[in-house]
Structures are given as C-alpha cells and as structure tokens.
Amino acid sequence: MTSLLTSDCRIKVSSVLNRETTLYGKQFLTDGNEETCWNSDSGTPQFIVVDFGRSVLINTIQLMFQGGFVGKSCLVQTWQPDSGDWADMTRFYPEDINPLQTFPIVVDAPSTAATTSRIKIVFETSTDFFGRITVYKLDILGQEA
C-alpha cells in the first residue's frame, strides 16, 4: 500500500476557520508538517473531498486530529459518475485523541466498491461544541486501480 495523494490530486474542504486560508487552509492537510493544520469553521457537517484524477483502490484512511476537535462520526462516500452523486461506502468513529489514527476501509454496501476517482470524508458530528474539526495530517493509502 502506498499513499494515493500526489501533486495531481485536488482537495476541497467545506470551510476554513474565519476564512483564514493562509493559516488554516486545505494545503496543510498534506504538507507533512505536524505544526500546520486545516481547521474548519463551526457547524456540522464538515467535509474533505479528494479528487485523485485517476481510478484508485482505497484501503486505508489516516487522520491526525487535534484532541477536542475530532470528527466523532465519519462517513466515507465515493463519487458515482453514472448517477452524478455520492454513494455511502463506510463509516468510522475516531477517538478524541491527538496521535495519528488509521481506519481500514471496509465496504458496507456490496454495491459500493472501494475503487473510485473521488472520495468524500464527511465529519457528521464533532467533539467540539461548535462543530469545528482540526486535522494535522491526512493520508489515503491504496493502489492504482
């Protein structure tokens, strides 16, 4: 398994805290620096969309949160080009801790494969009272499809 996040990938996020993209923008999700982070604005749900620009088989998602600003209930969706909509793939439930957490992708619905060109990680709820999410590291592991 290798990282599927390359320079060709495009990342979109639901929001950035106070619109301060130079301090808390999406570029910090994958910069490899544990001192920088993406910080969402308040409200739920929040999300991260990754467009790989190619077909990939996803095996694992890795996230490093800031404790107290963790997604409690997370939904992974894949883009379905035939219907032009997102399909639920699986759920995971992070702990409210700081260290890197690893979530194996287990496909819940037999009709939904882990092969996709786009993935959406939805943070349905947060450990923060205001619904903010803080992520210091994002990686998606798998292989080319």
C-alpha positions as CSV (number, residue, x, y, z in Angstrom):
1,M,0.0,0.0,0.0
2,T,1.2,3.4,-0.9
3,S,-0.1,7.0,-0.5
4,L,-2.6,7.8,-3.2
5,L,-2.2,11.6,-2.5
6,T,0.0,13.0,-5.3
7,S,0.6,16.5,-6.6
8,D,-2.1,15.8,-9.2
9,C,-4.8,15.4,-6.5
10,R,-7.2,18.2,-5.9
11,I,-8.6,18.7,-2.4
12,K,-11.7,20.7,-1.4
13,V,-12.9,21.4,2.1
14,S,-16.3,22.5,3.5
15,S,-14.9,25.6,5.3
16,V,-11.9,27.2,6.8
17,L,-11.9,28.9,10.2
18,N,-12.7,32.6,9.8
19,R,-11.7,32.2,6.1
20,E,-8.1,32.4,7.1
21,T,-6.8,30.1,4.3
22,T,-3.2,31.2,4.8
23,L,-3.3,30.0,8.4
24,Y,-5.7,27.0,8.3
25,G,-6.3,26.1,4.6
26,K,-6.6,22.8,2.9
27,Q,-3.0,22.8,1.8
28,F,-1.9,21.9,5.3
29,L,-3.7,18.6,5.2
30,T,-0.9,17.0,3.1
31,D,2.1,19.3,3.7
32,G,3.8,16.7,6.1
33,N,4.3,19.4,8.8
34,E,2.7,18.5,12.1
35,E,2.8,22.2,13.1
36,T,0.2,23.2,10.5
37,C,-3.4,22.1,10.1
38,W,-6.7,22.5,8.3
39,N,-9.2,24.0,10.7
40,S,-12.9,24.1,9.7
41,D,-15.3,26.8,10.7
42,S,-18.1,26.0,13.1
43,G,-21.1,23.9,12.1
44,T,-21.8,20.4,11.0
45,P,-21.3,18.5,8.8
46,Q,-17.8,19.4,7.7
47,F,-16.1,17.5,4.9
48,I,-12.9,16.9,2.8
49,V,-13.2,15.9,-0.8
50,V,-10.2,14.4,-2.6
51,D,-10.3,14.1,-6.4
52,F,-7.5,11.7,-7.4
53,G,-7.7,12.4,-11.1
54,R,-7.5,8.7,-11.8
55,S,-9.1,5.5,-10.7
56,V,-7.7,4.1,-7.4
57,L,-8.5,1.3,-4.9
58,I,-8.7,2.7,-1.4
59,N,-7.6,0.5,1.5
60,T,-7.0,2.9,4.5
61,I,-7.5,6.5,5.6
62,Q,-5.2,8.1,8.1
63,L,-6.1,11.2,10.1
64,M,-4.3,13.1,12.8
65,F,-6.8,15.4,14.7
66,Q,-6.3,17.9,17.4
67,G,-8.0,16.4,20.5
68,G,-11.2,18.3,21.3
69,F,-11.8,19.0,17.6
70,V,-12.3,15.4,16.3
71,G,-14.9,14.1,14.0
72,K,-16.9,11.7,16.2
73,S,-19.0,10.1,13.5
74,C,-17.4,10.0,10.0
75,L,-18.9,8.8,6.7
76,V,-16.8,7.9,3.6
77,Q,-18.5,8.4,0.3
78,T,-17.4,7.7,-3.3
79,W,-18.3,9.6,-6.4
80,Q,-20.6,7.7,-8.8
81,P,-20.2,9.2,-12.3
82,D,-23.2,7.3,-13.7
83,S,-25.7,8.9,-11.3
84,G,-23.7,12.1,-10.7
85,D,-24.0,11.7,-7.0
86,W,-22.1,10.4,-3.9
87,A,-22.7,6.9,-2.6
88,D,-22.1,5.9,1.1
89,M,-19.2,3.5,1.3
90,T,-18.4,3.0,5.1
91,R,-18.3,4.7,8.5
92,F,-15.7,5.1,11.1
93,Y,-15.5,6.5,14.6
94,P,-12.3,8.3,15.6
95,E,-11.1,8.6,19.2
96,D,-10.8,12.1,20.7
97,I,-7.0,11.9,20.8
98,N,-4.1,13.7,19.1
99,P,-2.0,10.8,17.6
100,L,-2.3,9.5,14.1
101,Q,-5.4,7.2,13.7
102,T,-5.7,4.6,11.0
103,F,-9.1,3.5,9.6
104,P,-9.3,0.4,7.3
105,I,-11.9,0.8,4.6
106,V,-14.5,-1.9,4.9
107,V,-17.2,-1.6,2.3
108,D,-20.6,-1.6,4.0
109,A,-22.7,-2.0,0.9
110,P,-21.9,-4.8,-1.6
111,S,-22.8,-2.5,-4.5
112,T,-20.2,0.1,-3.4
113,A,-16.6,-0.7,-4.3
114,A,-13.6,0.9,-2.8
115,T,-12.5,1.8,-6.4
116,T,-13.2,5.4,-7.2
117,S,-11.7,8.6,-8.6
118,R,-13.1,10.8,-5.8
119,I,-13.7,10.3,-2.1
120,K,-15.6,12.5,0.4
121,I,-14.9,12.2,4.1
122,V,-17.9,13.7,6.0
123,F,-17.5,14.6,9.6
124,E,-21.1,14.3,10.7
125,T,-20.5,15.3,14.3
126,S,-17.6,16.7,16.2
127,T,-16.2,16.5,19.8
128,D,-16.1,20.3,19.7
129,F,-19.3,22.0,20.9
130,F,-19.3,24.3,17.9
131,G,-18.7,21.5,15.3
132,R,-15.2,22.6,14.4
133,I,-12.7,20.0,13.0
134,T,-8.9,20.3,13.2
135,V,-6.8,17.9,11.1
136,Y,-3.0,18.0,11.1
137,K,-2.5,15.1,8.7
138,L,-4.5,13.3,6.0
139,D,-3.3,10.3,4.0
140,I,-5.2,7.9,1.9
141,L,-3.5,4.6,1.2
142,G,-4.2,2.0,-1.5
143,Q,-3.2,1.2,-5.0
144,E,-3.8,2.2,-8.6
145,A,-7.0,0.6,-10.0
